[in-house]
């Protein structure tokens, strides 16, 4: 049985009158946290054979990065990315880079594509109102 390291709390994501959106946001947050845990477990498993000179595991879990907010189509989702520590010498160290949650990501792709479209729509509406 796999031990779940992350405790995903049931605190409300955001108080809103739209219960369905809140439910979707909470589900997305849990799903993202579980996907990140699976990704870090795979990273750790594939490097479990690497040891330090003293025989300890060289790459170990090291908590989480600070929580950050990702803008998505269903609203902001708070997420904490797992961290690892490589105990090997600096020239041999490896860093964990999530494929799911790349560094500096603040918006999902759907939001990035939506913003220019909204700008164009708003510009078109302003132009039509001026006529």
Buried (B, 14 or more C-beta within 10 A) or exposed (E): EEEEEBEBEEEEBEEEEEEEBBEBBBEBBBEBBEBBBEBBBEBBEEBEEBEBEEEEBBBBBEEBBEEBEBBBEBBBBBBBBBBBEBBBEEEEEEEBEBEEBEEEBEBBEEBEEBEEEEEEEEEEEEEEEEE
